Amino acid sequence: MKHIKGLRWWIIALVCFGTILNYISRNSLGVLADTLKHDLAFSTKEYSYVVAAFQVAYTIMQPVCGYIIDFLGLKIGFALFAAAWSVVGMLHGFATGWISLAFFRGLLGLTEAVAIPAGVKAVSEWFPKQERSVAVGYFNAGTSMGAVIAPVLVAWLLYKHGWQSAFIATGALGFIFAGLWFFFYRAPKDHPNLSDTERAYILSGQESIAESQAHAKPSVRAIVSTRRFWGIAITRFLAEPAWQTFNFWIPLYFISVRGMNLKEFAIFGWMPFFAADMGGILGGYLSPFLMKHFKFKLVSSRIAGIATGALLMTSVGFVGYVESPYVAIALFCIGGFSHQMISGLVNTMTTDVFNTREVGTANGLTGMISWIGGLSFSLLIGQLAESIGYTPLFAALGMFDVVGATILFLLYRGYKDSSVARN
């Protein structure tokens, strides 16, 4: 069998592709929100319930997905979930009101919750520790790249064929990834296209086989009883409201408050998500840069990057105070960049402090907690946006990550972080 040079990067490209399709499907709702409110006759508050249906299901299912892929393995688990979210995404086209739409969104949340735990587990299997933040940055870029593509693709489908076609087409895309993943993915020890040299390099930067086998199956009790778990979980809890606001509320905000029409938003609305791509990728390189040039240890370099992103995230707090919608988009661009820097690094920390047999479960559990934060804030927007406006809500978003980075630093004080950069 022919070896593929740098196969681990092809694997992460495939993970990124699946993440892009996952986020195109979920972001379709935000782009179509104003149209659906009119055609299906529901209010902003009822729209928040539709959003919440996805968020509740996604929140509950993340640790379940993590456990399933730890138990079944990535090949079968990720492919099954991708096929399932494709079917459910297409069913959105048959919604007749906000209740049926909320039902389909709930099902989508149950199936799409696999994306981040699966991606993080793939990184833990295929990359040595010193490269993991870079790998997470690239696959995590798929979350914002999906959001970049969604406004243009969904708007085009809406004007050409109606909102039903937008849901059906974006949902069906997941079948492509499910097939590619099932036929191409193997663990490093089994992949016929992986060279012995690259396999040895991957294994050299991971825990030993003996260490891995010492953890036969993930223990939820053991995971949640540690300070290292709660440091990551609380940071993600405070970071997630920003990203879910970006995905589910920014289109409605610019159309209903800033006076843009859908075509104008499609022209400019992708920019914060493109900036988010850059933040995720560059944030991944920041950690090894700090390790190499400033002699930071591994986990310390992640925390330093998260703190940097948190300071940049304060820009979002000024969105409601600027008059120009284009300046508001620019501030959201800074926020998108900084959020994905934080997201990539805090997800990478899961692979740093948990072994490969429990990393999917640990990431799913921290993901569940993060989505509780996102869900709560989305419901708050739904209840308050029409009464007090978006300005104080955006101001709160600007401070959440600063608090999260502070808590992370405090909970990891004294952590035995012995990993250093390799030459």
Phi, psi and omega in degrees: 000133182291133177279145178252120182295135180063040186301327182300328178285330173293323177297315181290330174296322178293320175299316179299319178300315178297321179294321176302311181294323177301315184280334171298316181297311184288330182279352178301323182299313182299320180293324183270359190306311183296320178295316181293323177302323179282309186289324181258003171056062173228162186268174175299321179296317179292328174298322178296330177289323176297314177300316182296327179301316176297314186294319179297312181296317180297318180300311181294323190276340184304309178294330177295314177299316179301317180293319181298316181287332172294324185277311184275334188099157185292321186303304183285315186299311183293320180296317180297315181294323180296318177296321181294317181292334177295313179300313183293321178301320179293328181295338178304330181295349181255011179293144180241356180186180185292332181290313178293324177296318178297323178298313179294323178296323177299316177297322179295320177300322179297326186267325183279351182296349183285339195303305185287314176303321180292318179296317180295321179294321177299319178297317182294330180278326192255353185228141171291159188302325185290344180254357190292322180296325177292315180297316177297321178301319180289314182288327179291338175298337178297331179295318180276330177296322174300321178288334174291316184286323188305311182302317182290311182296313183292319178298318179297314179297322179299311184286332181276317191227359180098162185294332179299319181294328180297317178292316183295316183291314182291330176292318184295337182301330182298334179298327180298312181295318181304317179293314180299317182295314184296321185274338185254328189283136168217157172293156183306322182292341185248351189284122184288342182266002181268127180286156178298325181294314180291323178299317179295322179295317179298312184291334182294336181253021180237172175295155181290161177301322179297318178295318181295317182288343177292344178246082188297323177210154184293139177249111181298318181299317180295323181294310188281355180271006185251150175294326182296327176294311185289331174299314178291316185297315181292320178299317179291324177302319182276340179274326189296326178307323180296313184292322179288329173296317178301314187284322189254341189239336182301314179302315181295323180297312183289331179279315186274330183255317183270355172079015176282150168267174186297325179294317178297318180295323179297330180287320187250340189291345180282343190297315178300330182280328173294318176299323178297321175303313181296321179296318179296318182287309181294327176297326177295325179280340182297318183299306177296331176297314179295324179292319184284315190263337182239008175059030172293147170280169192303298184294324178299323179292325176296314183296320178298319178294320178297318178297320177298314178298322180296321178294319178293330183295341180297343179301326182298332180297343183261000185303315184289349185261353180264145183279321185281131175296335181284326173293322177299318178296320179298319178294321175295329177296316177298319179296318178297316178302310185290323180297315183289333171299313179297312185299314180298316183288321181288328174292322178298324180302330177300321179285338181282324191248357175235147182284167188296337182278349181236000187294324178296316179295314181298317180292323177296320180292316177293327177295321178300315180294320180297321182286337171298319176297314180296317179299313182299318182288324177297319177295324177296317176300315180301324182280329192247342188301321183276349180256311182254351181087173183277340189303308179293333179290318176294324178299320178296319179301326182294342183253341185304315185289330176297316177297317181298317179296324178295315179295319178301313179301316183293319183285338179261005174297129181087359178295136182281086184258095187258353184286138178229167182293148175260147179280000000 
